[in-house]
Amino acid sequence: MRVRFAPSPTGALHIGGARTALYNWLMARGNDGTLVLRIEDTDRERSTPENVEQILDALRWLELDFDEGPISQVSRSDRHQEVLQRLLDEGHAYRTNATADDVRAFKTEHGADRGYRGNDEGEGAVRLRVPDEGATVVHDLIRGDTTFQHVHLDDPVIARADGSVLYNFAVAIDDLDAEITHVVRGEDHLSNTPKQALVLEALGAEPPLYAHLPLLHGPDGKKLSKRHGAASVQELRDAGYLPAAVRNYLALLGWGAADDETILSTEQLVEQFDITRVQRNPARFDEQKLRWMNGRYLRELPLDELTRMLEEFTGRTGLGPAVEISHEKIQTLADFWPLAGFIFDGPRRRSAGPREVAGRGRTGCAC
């Protein structure tokens, strides 16, 4: 088994991306497989070295290692051009100056659900030829088979007029060359899959098996966003969560062990994880449940280890006695100081109310 995690470095690694990385990692570790880290950095404006480091930093904190990479997609541009030229030479692709207006005119004439078919003009952008007959069937380990009738698919643009290739073409070639056997990613990529499969078909290659994960929602059933709490791995770390607890909780967002156990060590996750048990319905991220789980993990730590973590988190030393009397009450590392900090800093002075201030007069006495 060969799997890959292929984030776009356009910012911090969000929780949905972290779950995708975890599922790929669990599959690789549970099946003596290989995990490839590929950085899909074709968006040169947003794909900065700082954003790449944010992804690597998040994976390090989650303790998710990879076997190959990180591989920059941009570094493979020569290979992409080689395959692009092959498709042109073999007649599987063509160059055209067709515009969005031309596509609309075609659909007006042939029907709105008819896939666009263009003519080879010898210049312009490159489109892949889609057969008029038949269908592309995506075999998905979570959703079953999804059929895309060719008659409804446009000839997709796979390279711009300047020769730069588009996402779906580059991904297909990169997965082929890396010998990826299973592609595990979010369901928002499902519509991209037939385009990638058609590129592979034109090259005479078999597509990998796919597994499109359900989206993450907040407790209110709406798409997960910052308003639901922490939105990135770094925010979870800064809020005082433990990597093991986060791995445990993320694993259960859409998947469950056969015995419905909730607290699972990483070793148990590796042993029990089965991608075919992932549900199709959106999973709900509830930070209150994560807090509860994190509290369970904290209370299972030896006091000396918890003290070390809290001293590192707060930048203070000599916390042992305070940890001993407060560890049963905290759910995150960040909970400790508001609860026990007065032992070291003294009690906070209560702010005087407006009536007290007015009553003190010039003497400052509120008697």
Beta strands, then each sheet from edge to edge (+ up, - down):
strand 1: 2-5
strand 2: 34-39
strand 3: 68-72
strand 4: 93-96
strand 5: 125-128
strand 6: 135-140
strand 7: 144-149
strand 8: 157-159
strand 9: 182-186
strand 10: 209-213
strand 11: 216-217
strand 12: 283-284
sheet 1: 1+ 2+ 3+
sheet 2: 4+ 5- 8+
sheet 3: 6+ 7-
sheet 4: 9+ 10+
sheet 5: 11+ 12+
end
